[in-house]
Amino acid sequence: MSDGMALLLELGRRDPRMALADRVLTDQSAVVNGLLAGGWPAEDLLRILSMPLSEKITRSVGAVISARLSKIPGRPAANLDPSRAP
């Protein structure tokens, strides 16, 4: 199991509404692995990905996580406040 997959499984453990499985888990874990390799701390990524969901979700959780991941730069800024990240 990769670090990215472990992070996403932890996200789903903390909030079952955010749980991913199968191909979506595999695909998104590859993205998370790249961010971790780029220097992002796992806890910062967990904070960003676990931001509250809107009241009415019109997309799959996989799509929500994918959109959140796509807004994260490949390398963290030195002065990034994770609570204000995308």
C-alpha positions in Angstrom: 0.0 0.0 0.0 1.4 3.4 -0.9 1.5 6.4 1.3 -1.1 8.2 -0.8 -3.5 5.2 -0.5 -3.0 5.1 3.2 -3.7 8.8 3.5 -7.0 8.5 1.5 -8.0 5.4 3.6 -7.4 7.5 6.7 -9.5 10.3 5.3 -12.4 7.7 4.8 -11.8 6.3 8.3 -12.1 9.8 9.8 -15.2 10.7 7.8 -17.0 7.7 6.1 -18.7 10.1 3.6 -15.2 10.7 2.2 -14.3 7.0 1.7 -13.0 6.0 -1.7 -12.7 2.4 -3.1 -11.6 0.5 -6.1 -10.3 2.4 -9.2 -11.1 5.8 -7.8 -9.0 5.1 -4.7 -6.2 3.8 -6.9 -6.3 6.7 -9.3 -6.5 9.4 -6.6 -3.8 7.8 -4.4 -1.4 8.2 -7.4 -2.1 12.0 -7.3 -1.6 12.1 -3.5 1.7 10.2 -3.9 2.9 12.9 -6.2 1.9 15.6 -3.8 3.7 13.8 -0.9 6.8 13.4 -3.1 6.6 17.1 -3.8 7.0 17.9 -0.2 3.4 18.2 1.1 3.1 16.9 4.7 0.4 14.2 5.0 -1.4 16.1 7.8 -1.7 19.2 5.6 -3.2 17.2 2.8 -5.6 15.5 5.2 -6.7 19.0 6.4 -7.3 20.2 2.9 -9.1 17.1 1.7 -11.3 16.8 4.8 -12.7 20.3 4.5 -16.5 20.1 5.1 -18.7 19.0 2.3 -21.5 21.3 1.1 -25.0 20.6 2.4 -26.1 19.3 -1.0 -23.6 17.2 -2.9 -24.3 16.9 -6.6 -21.1 15.0 -7.5 -19.5 11.8 -6.3 -17.1 11.9 -3.4 -14.4 10.8 -5.9 -15.1 13.9 -8.0 -15.0 16.2 -5.0 -11.7 14.8 -3.9 -10.3 14.9 -7.5 -11.3 18.6 -7.7 -9.7 19.4 -4.4 -6.5 17.6 -5.4 -6.4 19.4 -8.7 -6.3 22.8 -6.9 -3.3 21.9 -4.8 0.0 23.0 -6.2 2.7 20.3 -6.7 4.9 21.8 -4.1 3.7 23.6 -0.9 4.6 27.3 -0.5 6.9 27.9 2.4 4.3 30.1 4.2 1.2 28.2 3.3 -1.6 28.1 5.9 -3.3 24.7 5.3 -6.6 26.0 6.7 -6.8 28.5 3.8 -5.7 26.1 1.0 -8.0 25.3 -1.9 
